[in-house]
Amino acid sequence: MHVRQLLGAYVLGALAPDEDRRVAGHLRSCPGCRAAYLEVAETPSLLALLSEEDLADGPPDE
């Protein structure tokens, strides 16, 4: 599995320790994956802004 496919789990801290180390090592050496990581790196802090009520309501109606 390519590292980009693991970035979501990586930023959420949901990888096994060996996978976490592999992703971290790859990000140090791959500018493309590092750029993709930076695009999603703030996801955990943004998710923390949501309340249970926000999540229970689902997406807004269009």
C-alpha positions in Angstrom: 0.0 0.0 0.0 1.4 3.4 -0.9 2.0 5.9 1.8 -0.6 8.4 0.5 -3.3 5.9 1.2 -2.2 5.8 4.8 -2.1 9.6 5.4 -5.6 9.9 6.8 -4.9 7.2 9.4 -1.5 8.6 10.0 -2.8 12.1 11.0 -5.4 10.6 13.2 -2.8 8.4 15.0 -4.6 5.3 13.9 -1.7 3.3 12.4 0.2 0.5 14.1 3.6 1.6 15.3 5.5 -0.1 12.5 3.3 1.5 9.9 3.5 4.9 11.6 7.4 4.7 11.5 7.3 3.7 7.8 5.0 6.6 6.9 7.1 9.1 9.0 10.3 7.9 7.3 8.8 8.1 3.8 7.5 11.7 4.5 11.1 12.8 5.3 12.3 11.6 1.9 9.4 12.3 -0.4 8.4 15.9 -1.2 5.2 14.9 -3.0 3.8 12.8 -0.1 5.0 15.5 2.4 2.9 18.1 0.5 -0.1 15.7 0.5 0.4 15.2 4.3 0.5 19.0 4.9 -2.9 19.2 3.1 -4.5 16.9 5.7 -2.3 17.5 8.8 -4.8 19.9 10.4 -7.7 17.4 10.1 -7.7 16.2 13.8 -7.8 19.8 15.1 -10.7 20.7 12.7 -12.6 17.6 13.8 -12.1 18.5 17.4 -14.2 21.7 16.7 -17.3 19.6 15.9 -19.7 18.8 18.7 -21.7 15.5 19.0 -24.7 17.5 17.9 -22.9 18.6 14.7 -22.1 15.0 13.9 -25.6 13.7 14.7 -27.2 16.3 12.4 -25.4 15.0 9.3 -24.5 17.2 6.3 -26.4 20.4 5.7 -29.4 20.2 3.3 -28.8 21.8 -0.1 
